Amino acid sequence: MLVVIIILYVIGISLIVLSIFGSKTEGLTTRHTLYTFGSAIIVIAIFMSIGYVIQYLTSVLYSM
């Protein structure tokens, strides 16, 4: 699960970086789409991270 979250962060960040430093021949729509997809993937990864932390903390609490 942790590997999936890390992969999502890497994909999201790389899409945002590509939209910022991408080719100058790309249209504004393409860059905006890359930025939107990157942001959406990072938001999904953040929610998955929060769920993972809650699951981990719950298991630690019950093991006490």
C-alpha positions in Angstrom: 0.0 0.0 0.0 2.8 2.4 0.9 4.5 1.7 -2.5 1.3 2.6 -4.3 1.0 5.9 -2.4 4.7 6.7 -3.2 4.2 5.9 -6.9 1.1 8.1 -7.0 3.0 11.0 -5.4 5.8 10.6 -8.0 3.4 10.4 -10.9 1.5 13.5 -9.7 4.6 15.6 -9.0 6.2 14.6 -12.4 3.0 15.6 -14.2 3.0 19.0 -12.5 6.7 19.5 -13.2 6.1 18.5 -16.8 3.3 21.0 -17.1 5.5 23.8 -15.7 8.8 23.0 -17.4 7.3 21.3 -20.5 8.0 22.0 -24.1 7.1 25.6 -25.2 5.4 24.1 -28.3 2.7 22.6 -26.1 -0.5 24.5 -26.1 -1.9 26.1 -22.9 -4.7 23.5 -22.8 -2.2 20.6 -22.7 -0.2 22.2 -19.9 -3.4 22.9 -18.0 -4.5 19.3 -18.4 -1.2 18.0 -17.2 -1.4 20.2 -14.2 -5.0 19.2 -13.4 -4.2 15.5 -13.7 -1.1 15.9 -11.5 -3.1 17.8 -8.9 -5.9 15.2 -8.9 -3.4 12.3 -8.5 -1.7 14.1 -5.6 -5.1 14.7 -3.9 -5.9 11.0 -4.2 -2.5 10.1 -2.8 -3.1 12.5 0.1 -6.4 10.9 1.0 -4.9 7.4 0.7 -2.1 8.5 3.0 -4.6 9.8 5.6 -6.5 6.5 5.4 -3.2 4.6 5.8 -2.2 6.6 8.8 -5.6 6.2 10.4 -5.5 2.4 9.8 -1.9 2.2 11.3 -2.8 4.3 14.3 -6.0 2.2 14.9 -4.0 -1.0 14.8 -1.4 0.4 17.2 -4.2 1.6 19.6 -5.8 -1.8 19.6 -2.5 -3.6 20.3 -2.0 -1.7 23.5 
